[in-house]
């Protein structure tokens, strides 16, 4: 017996091997708790997006058919690295740095405002050579972390009114700065983020109704004050009167009408990849960024559109599942914010494609062309994965 004990004790005391997928590692090891279903669905959407970007942009730069696609691949590679870096840290580590990130976002948005005033033009990006950086995209991350950390300090199941107001102030400052850029879509995303997190945190229904009314009133006042650009006002006019024959609205209506045509003529099975005349013919300006769902519907039909929406549904349900599995309130709020923004952004982009919502310029996550949006969504998924990977700690 003594000999047996001498043999077994060293084996029991030995630390399990570490490593991704190593079955002998601890069940609580973060590397063994990646949500592979979420990662696979996200990756498949990204691949579809690359095909869509190529099909809708290949003739825009005659000298280089792969111009936009190549850039999108580079954006995606950088985004993947950013996601895995985010995943490698416990989300509590990000929580401790939420104030710094939030302050940096405010400074970036104020600086962009000052540059706009100095140049006499409405700027929504920092132009760094061939790369444009949108601080309002990265503000989604910092605001989500700051709001989640702030609300996680509340110990009751229902947040108090003072803490509710504090949460509104946290979101209100960057939202107003984004609205003044002017970027209505970006401000709307921050509002949706706040509503999703506050609702999960236990805010009363009348509080959420107050946010909604305040947001609508703010947008109305912005229009009355003439803050928005002419083309943003034209987009709203086209939405309210899609059959308008006003010569001044021809260009604004042209994009939406052809988008609806592309969706309608795609039929059930579509016309085939690279075979859509509206997609390939440039009839929908900036299709690869603003209207990629129209290209999907024209080339892959109803089946293709439903398949893409089904993948987004998988991503949404996995995020919601992770929110329920989270070890604490902070993790739950991070997932709630990410899920709320994804649900709204997918709805807004697809709905404006078929004329059910006004055009706001909100991209389709993981599919639309753009570096800032791609990196932001990958980082958000990295935060969600971090919550899942450390749920058993």
N, C-alpha and C positions, 0 to 999 in steps of 0.2 A: 504493500500500500504506500509506504514511504517513497519507494522508487517511482511509483506511478505519479504521486503528487509532485515529485521533483521534476518530472517531465512536463506535466500539464500546467503548472503554475507559470513558467516562463511564456508559454503559449498564450495564456489568458492575459498576462500583463503586457504582452507586446502590442504596441499601437498598430491599428489597422493601416494598411497601405492606403495612400491617397491617390487621387487621380480621377479624371472624368470617366464615369461609367464603371469604376472599380467596385465590384460587388462586395469586397471586403472592407471598404471604407464605411465610416459611420453613416447610418441613415440620416443623421442631421447635417452631414457635410453638404454645404451649398452646391458643390459641383454635381451632386447626385440628385438635385432637386430642381433642375431646369425644367420648365414647362415646354416639352418638345412639341406638343400639339400646337401651342401658340406660336412657337418659333417656326414650325413648318408652314402654318397658314400664312403667317407674315411673309415668309420667304417666297411662297408661291404668288402672293399678290405682287411682290416686288418684281418677280420675273415677268409676270403679265404686264406690269407697268412698263418695263423696258421694251417689250414688243410693241406696246401701244405708242410709246414715245417715238420709236423708229417709224412706224407706219404713218403717223400723223405729221412728222417733221422732216422726212427724208428729202423732200424737194425744196425745203426752205433755204438751204445753203447749197446751191448747185455744185460748188467746188468740193463739198464734203457731205455725202449723204448721211454719214454717221455722226455729224457734228453734235447734235443735241443728245443722241444716244450715248456717245462716248463720255460726254460731260456728266450725264446722269449715272453712268456706271461708276465714274470717279466719285461722284457725290455719295453713291451708295456704299462704296468701299470705305470711305471715310466715316459714314454713318454707322456701318457695322462695327468698326473699331470703337467708335464712341459708345455704342450700345454695350459692348463687352467690357469696356472700361467701367461703365456705370454699373453693370451687373456685378463686377468684382468687389465692389464696396457694399457694405451693409448700408441699408437706406437710413439707418440712424446716423451714419457718417455724413450723409447728405443733409440730414435734418439739422445737424450742428452747424452747417454752412449755409443754411437757408437764408439767414439775414444778409450775409455777404452777397449771395447771388441775387437776392431781391434788390438790394441797394445798387448793385452793378447794372441791373436791368433798368432801373429808374434813371441812372446816370446816362446810359446809352440812349434811352428814349428822349431825354431832355436834350442831349447833344444833337440828336437827329432833328429835333425841333429847331434848335438854334441854327443848324446848317441850312435848314429849309428857309428860315427867315432871311439868313444872310445871302442866300443864292436867289431868293425871289421865286423859287420853285417848290412844289410839293414833293418832298423826298420821302420815300418809305424804305429806302435801303442805304447802307453805307457801300459806296462803290470803291472797291479795292482792286484796281486793275481789272482783270477779267472776271472777278468774283464779286457778287453782290450779297451782302449780309443783311438780313432783316431782323433787327433786334426784337420786334414784336413777336416773332416766332419763338425765340428763346425765352421771352418773358413768360410764355405759357409754363415752362419748366420751373422758373424761379417763383412765380406766383403760386403754382400748385404746391411746391415744397413749403413756402412760407405760410400759406393758408392752412395746409395740413398740420404743420408743426404747431401753429397757433391754436387751432381747434382741438388738437390732441391733448392740450393741457387741461381741457375741461374734463372733469371726472364723472359728471352725471350723464345719463342717457339722453338728456335734452339740453341743448346749449342755452345759456342764459341770454337775455336780450342785450346786455352790455357786450358780451363776447360776440354775439351776432353782428352788432354794429362795428366792432373792431375788425371782424372779418370783411365787412363791406368796405371799410376804409382801406384795408390791405389791397383789395382787388380794385377799388375805385381809382386810386392814384394812377396805376399803370393803364387802366382801361380808358381813362380820360385822355391821357397822353397819346395812346394809340388812336383814339377817336379823332384827335386833333391833327393827326398826320396829314391827311385823313385816311383811316383804314377801318371802315365799318365792320368788315368781316373779322378782323383781328380783335376789335373791341367786343364783338358778339361772342367770340370764342372764350374770352376771359369771363364774360358774364355767365355763359353756360357752365364753365368750370366752377365758378362760385356757387351756382345753383345746385349743381350735382353734389359737390362736397358738403354744402350746408344742409341739403336734404338728408343725406346719409348720416350726417352728424347729429340729426335730431331737431333741425329747425322747424318751427311751426309753419303750417301751411300759409298763414297770413304773412309770415316773414317772406316766404318765397314769392307770394303775390306782390309784396311791396317791391322786391327786387325787379320783378317783371315790369311793373308799372313805372318804376323809376328809370329803367333802361329805355323803355319806349318813349318816355317823356324826354329823356336826354337826346335820343336820336331825333325826335321832332324838333327840339330846340336847335340842334345842330343844323338841320335843314333850313330852319327859319333864319338862323344867323348867317347862312351862306358859307358854312365851314367846308362842306363837301365840294368836290370837283364837279365840273359841268357834266362829265361823262357818268359820274355816279348818280346824279339827278336824272340824267337821260335813261339810265338803266331802270330806275324806279318808275319813270313815266311809261316805258315800254312794258314793264310788268303789269302796271295798272291798265294799260290800253294796248294789248299786243297786236291789234289790227290797225294801229295808227298809220296814217298816210302822211304824217307831218314830215316834210323834207329834212328838217333838222334832226329827226330821229331815225333816219334811214340806216345809218351805220350801226347804231345801237340795236335796232331791231333785226338787222341782217344776220348777226351772229346767232341770236336766239332762234330765229326762224329756221335757219339751216341746221342748227343743232336738233331741233324737233324733227325736221325732215330726215336727218341721218338716223335717228332712233326709229322713226316710223317705217322707213324703207328697208331697214335691216331684216324685218320679218322675224320668223321663228329661229332660223338657223344662221342668218347673216349671209353676207356676200363673199366671205372668205378673207383671210388675212392679206392685206395689201390690195384688195379688190374693191374697196369702198370708194366710189367716185368723189363723194363729198370729203371724205377723210384725206384722200390722196390729192384732191384738186385744190386744196387751200381755201375751200369755201367757208371754213370756220376759222377765223383768225386766232392764233395762239391756242389752237386746239389741244396741243400736247401739255399745256399747263392748266388751262381753265376748263376745257370740255373733253377730257379723255374718255368719259363714259359714253359720249356720243360716238366716238370711234369704236369702242367695244361693241355698242349696240348695232352699228352699221356693219361691222365686219364679222361679228360672232352672233348677232341676233339676240332674241329674247333669252335663249338658252345661255349664251355667254354672259349676258348681263346678270341673270339670276345666279349663275355660278360665282361671279365676282362678289355679288352681294351676299351670297352664302358664305364665302370665305370671310368677309367682314363680320358676318354673324358669328362665325366660329371664334374670331379674335375677340369680339365683344363678350361672348359668353365665358370664354376662358379668363378674361380680365375680371369679370364679375365673380367667377368662381374663386379666383385668387383673393379678391376682396373679402370673401367669406372665410377663407382659410387663414387670413393674416393673423399674426400673433398679437397685434395691438391696433389701436385706433389709427395711428399714423399710417401704417401700411394700408388699412382699409380706405382711408381718405385719398391716398395717392391713386389707388386703383379706381375709386369712384370718379375722381377728376379726369383721369385718362379715358375711362369708359364714356363719360358724359361728352367729352370733346369729340371722341371718335364717332359716337352715335350722331351728334349734331352735324359734324363736318361731312360725313358720308351722306346724310340726308340732304343737307343744303346743296352739295355739289351735284348729286344726281337729280334733285328736284329742280334746280335751275336749268339743268340740261333739257328737261321736258317742259319748261315754262311754268312750273308750279311754285317757284320761288324766284325772287329777283336775283339778278347776277351780282354777286358780291366779290368774286375773285378768290373765294376759298378753294384751295386745291383738294383733290381726292387723295387721301393719305396713302403713301407708299407707291402711288401710280403717277400722279402729276409730276411734271418736270419741275425741278427746283432743288437747290442745295439746302437752303435754310430749313425748309419744311421737311425734307427727307431726314436731315440730321436730328431735328427736333423730335420727330415721331419715333425714331430709333432710340433716342435717349429716354423718351417716355416709356417705351417698351422695356428698356433696360431697368428702369426703376420698378416697373411691374414685376419683371423677372426677379429682381433683388428681393422683393417682398415674398415671392413664392419660394425662392431658394432658401430663405431664412425663416420660414414659417414655423419650424419645429424647435427653434432656439428659445 
